[in-house]
């Protein structure tokens, strides 16, 4: 009876974690969709892209200046880092705050919307990680028995899954990137759920239309599959040897530093 009670408690706790992960992931997907539309479709395509060529050349510099001034003024000296904040929060236990998120998103919209040569993935990871961190603090009493980084990882997975439209990539990225030689294995299931929900949230707003039209069916054979597998193995070995040459330690929980 005692074992049955413990099993029932474990299943109930797991169900609760999965439901919360799904909710955080879906909200993150909606937020990333809104951030992408505001930055790309509104600020850049409807505004900056229509500037004369002479002004367009200076737009990225103006965007960087606006971002720097915003972070120094209303942001009260915030740094410009986004994805790095997720890594540091994972290891240091430092909470990510909603106010800082808003200020950094303003800076990101100014930088990217003006044509800055950077991607949307960093702010998307930070957006999801912050939402997860905030929700976990609000639900601290109900989630006190789980890892303190659970929803932080879930949010990061949802953010990367949404912006890249790749749920599996988002989950693996979120549990792998805080380490050099390890994974946050215990968070795999919630990360997968959050990543899938994040993709669904973005698809609910932006749809599933491909970025580029593809016509016809390219040929595919065993030779192609074998070549892809060989290339993957070679890339993994090259990355591993490069890591050893760069002086990585043998620790399985080595922290990534900037």
C-alpha positions as CSV (number, residue, x, y, z in Angstrom):
1,X,0.0,0.0,0.0
2,X,2.8,2.3,0.8
3,X,4.4,1.7,-2.6
4,X,1.1,2.3,-4.3
5,X,0.7,5.5,-2.5
6,X,4.2,6.7,-3.4
7,X,3.6,5.7,-7.0
8,X,0.3,7.6,-7.1
9,X,1.9,10.7,-5.6
10,X,4.7,10.5,-8.2
11,X,2.3,10.2,-11.1
12,X,0.2,13.1,-9.8
13,X,3.3,15.2,-9.4
14,X,4.5,14.3,-12.9
15,X,1.1,15.1,-14.4
16,X,1.2,18.5,-12.7
17,X,4.7,19.3,-14.0
18,X,3.7,18.3,-17.6
19,X,0.6,20.5,-17.5
20,X,2.5,23.5,-16.2
21,X,5.2,22.9,-18.7
22,X,2.6,22.8,-21.5
23,X,1.1,26.1,-20.3
24,X,4.4,27.8,-20.0
25,X,5.4,26.6,-23.5
26,X,2.2,27.7,-25.2
27,X,2.4,31.2,-23.6
28,X,6.0,31.4,-24.6
29,X,5.2,30.5,-28.2
30,X,2.5,33.2,-28.3
31,X,5.0,35.7,-26.9
32,X,7.7,34.8,-29.4
33,X,5.2,35.1,-32.2
34,X,4.3,38.6,-31.0
35,X,7.9,39.6,-30.6
36,X,8.8,38.3,-34.1
37,X,5.9,40.1,-35.8
38,X,6.6,43.4,-34.0
39,X,10.3,43.3,-34.8
40,X,10.2,42.0,-38.4
41,X,6.7,42.7,-39.8
42,X,6.1,46.1,-38.2
43,X,9.3,47.9,-37.2
44,X,11.5,46.6,-40.1
45,X,9.2,45.8,-43.0
46,X,6.7,48.6,-42.5
47,X,9.2,51.2,-41.3
48,X,12.9,50.9,-41.7
49,X,12.8,49.0,-45.0
50,X,11.1,51.9,-46.7
51,X,13.8,54.5,-45.8
52,X,15.9,55.9,-48.6
53,X,19.1,54.0,-49.3
54,X,21.3,56.7,-47.8
55,X,19.4,56.6,-44.5
56,X,19.0,52.8,-44.5
57,X,22.8,52.4,-44.3
58,X,22.8,54.3,-40.9
59,X,19.7,52.6,-39.5
60,X,21.5,49.7,-37.7
61,X,23.8,52.2,-36.0
62,X,20.8,54.2,-34.8
63,X,19.1,51.1,-33.6
64,X,22.2,50.1,-31.5
65,X,22.4,53.6,-30.1
66,X,18.7,53.5,-29.1
67,X,19.2,50.1,-27.5
68,X,22.2,51.3,-25.5
69,X,20.5,54.4,-24.3
70,X,17.4,52.5,-23.3
71,X,19.4,49.9,-21.3
72,X,21.4,52.6,-19.6
73,X,18.3,54.8,-18.8
74,X,15.0,52.9,-18.2
75,X,17.0,49.7,-17.9
76,X,19.1,51.1,-15.1
77,X,22.4,49.8,-16.5
78,X,21.3,46.4,-17.7
79,X,23.7,44.5,-19.9
80,X,22.7,43.6,-23.5
81,X,23.1,39.8,-23.0
82,X,20.1,37.6,-23.5
83,X,20.9,33.9,-24.0
84,X,23.8,34.3,-21.6
85,X,21.3,35.3,-18.9
86,X,19.7,31.9,-19.2
87,X,23.0,30.1,-18.6
88,X,23.9,32.2,-15.6
89,X,20.5,31.8,-14.1
90,X,20.7,28.1,-14.5
91,X,23.9,27.8,-12.6
92,X,23.7,30.7,-10.1
93,X,20.0,30.4,-9.2
94,X,19.6,34.1,-9.9
95,X,15.9,34.8,-10.7
96,X,15.1,36.4,-14.1
97,X,12.8,39.3,-13.7
98,X,9.9,40.5,-15.9
99,X,10.9,44.1,-15.7
100,X,14.4,43.3,-17.0
101,X,12.8,41.2,-19.8
102,X,10.7,44.2,-21.0
103,X,13.7,46.5,-21.1
104,X,15.8,44.0,-22.9
105,X,13.0,43.3,-25.4
106,X,12.8,47.0,-26.2
107,X,16.5,47.0,-26.9
108,X,16.2,43.9,-29.0
109,X,13.4,45.3,-31.1
110,X,15.4,48.5,-31.6
111,X,18.5,46.6,-32.6
112,X,16.9,43.9,-34.8
113,X,14.1,46.0,-36.2
114,X,16.6,48.6,-37.5
115,X,18.4,45.9,-39.5
116,X,21.1,44.8,-37.1
117,X,23.0,41.7,-38.1
118,X,21.8,39.5,-35.2
119,X,19.2,36.9,-34.8
120,X,15.9,36.5,-33.0
121,X,17.0,33.4,-31.1
122,X,18.8,35.1,-28.2
123,X,15.8,37.2,-27.1
124,X,13.5,34.3,-27.7
125,X,15.4,32.0,-25.4
126,X,15.6,34.8,-22.8
127,X,11.9,35.5,-23.1
128,X,10.9,31.9,-22.5
129,X,13.4,31.4,-19.7
130,X,12.2,34.5,-17.9
131,X,8.5,33.5,-18.2
132,X,9.3,30.1,-16.9
133,X,11.3,31.6,-14.0
134,X,8.5,34.0,-13.1
135,X,5.9,31.3,-13.2
136,X,8.0,28.9,-11.0
137,X,8.4,31.6,-8.4
138,X,4.7,32.3,-8.4
139,X,3.9,28.6,-8.0
140,X,6.8,28.0,-5.6
141,X,4.6,26.3,-3.0
142,X,3.1,23.8,-5.5
143,X,6.5,23.1,-7.2
144,X,8.7,23.1,-4.2
145,X,9.5,19.4,-4.6
146,X,10.9,19.8,-8.2
147,X,14.1,21.2,-9.5
148,X,14.3,25.0,-9.1
149,X,15.3,25.3,-12.8
150,X,12.5,23.2,-14.2
151,X,10.4,25.9,-15.8
152,X,13.4,28.0,-16.6
153,X,14.5,25.2,-18.9
154,X,11.0,24.6,-20.2
155,X,10.7,28.2,-21.2
156,X,14.0,28.3,-22.9
157,X,13.1,25.1,-24.8
158,X,9.8,26.7,-25.9
159,X,11.5,29.9,-27.0
160,X,14.0,28.2,-29.2
161,X,11.5,25.7,-30.6
162,X,9.1,28.6,-31.5
163,X,11.6,30.9,-33.2
164,X,13.3,28.0,-35.2
165,X,10.0,26.1,-35.6
166,X,11.8,23.0,-34.4
167,X,10.4,21.4,-31.2
168,X,13.0,18.6,-30.8
169,X,15.8,21.1,-31.4
170,X,14.4,23.4,-28.8
171,X,14.2,20.7,-26.1
172,X,17.7,19.3,-26.7
173,X,19.2,22.8,-26.9
174,X,17.7,23.9,-23.6
175,X,18.9,20.8,-21.6
176,X,22.3,20.8,-23.3
177,X,23.5,24.4,-23.6
178,X,24.1,25.1,-19.9
179,X,26.9,22.4,-19.9
180,X,29.9,21.4,-22.0
181,X,29.8,17.7,-21.3
182,X,26.4,16.9,-19.8
183,X,22.6,17.2,-20.1
184,X,19.9,18.2,-17.7
185,X,18.4,14.7,-18.2
186,X,15.7,14.9,-15.5
187,X,14.1,17.8,-17.4
188,X,13.9,16.0,-20.8
189,X,10.1,15.2,-20.6
190,X,9.0,18.7,-19.4
191,X,11.4,20.3,-22.0
192,X,9.9,18.2,-24.8
193,X,6.3,19.1,-23.7
194,X,7.2,22.8,-23.4
195,X,9.0,22.8,-26.8
196,X,6.0,21.2,-28.5
197,X,3.6,23.6,-26.9
198,X,5.8,26.6,-27.8
199,X,5.8,25.5,-31.4
200,X,2.0,25.1,-31.3
201,X,1.6,28.6,-29.8
202,X,3.7,30.2,-32.6
203,X,1.9,28.2,-35.3
204,X,-1.5,29.3,-33.9
205,X,-0.5,32.9,-34.7
206,X,1.9,32.6,-37.7
207,X,0.6,29.4,-39.3
208,X,2.7,26.6,-40.7
209,X,3.4,27.9,-44.2
210,X,7.0,27.2,-45.3
211,X,9.5,30.1,-45.5
212,X,10.5,29.1,-49.0
213,X,8.3,27.4,-51.6
214,X,9.6,23.9,-52.7
215,X,8.2,22.1,-55.7
216,X,8.7,18.5,-56.7
217,X,10.1,15.6,-54.8
218,X,13.9,15.4,-54.7
219,X,15.4,11.9,-55.1
220,X,16.4,10.1,-51.9
221,X,18.4,6.9,-51.7
222,X,20.4,4.8,-49.2
223,X,23.6,6.6,-50.4
224,X,22.2,9.9,-49.3
225,X,21.3,8.5,-45.9
226,X,24.7,6.9,-45.4
227,X,26.4,10.1,-46.5
228,X,24.4,12.1,-44.0
229,X,25.2,9.7,-41.2
230,X,28.9,9.7,-42.0
231,X,28.9,13.5,-42.1
232,X,27.2,13.6,-38.7
233,X,29.7,11.3,-37.1
234,X,32.6,13.2,-38.6
235,X,31.2,16.5,-37.3
236,X,30.8,15.0,-33.8
237,X,34.3,13.7,-33.7
238,X,35.7,17.0,-35.0
239,X,33.8,19.0,-32.4
240,X,34.9,16.6,-29.6
241,X,38.6,16.8,-30.6
242,X,38.3,20.6,-30.9
243,X,36.9,20.7,-27.4
244,X,39.8,18.6,-26.0
245,X,42.3,20.8,-27.8
246,X,40.8,23.9,-26.3
247,X,41.5,22.6,-22.8
248,X,38.1,21.5,-21.7
249,X,38.2,19.7,-18.4
250,X,36.9,16.1,-18.0
251,X,34.2,17.2,-15.6
252,X,30.7,16.3,-16.8
253,X,29.2,19.4,-15.2
254,X,31.5,22.1,-16.5
255,X,30.0,25.5,-16.7
256,X,30.0,27.4,-20.0
257,X,31.5,30.8,-19.5
258,X,31.2,33.9,-21.7
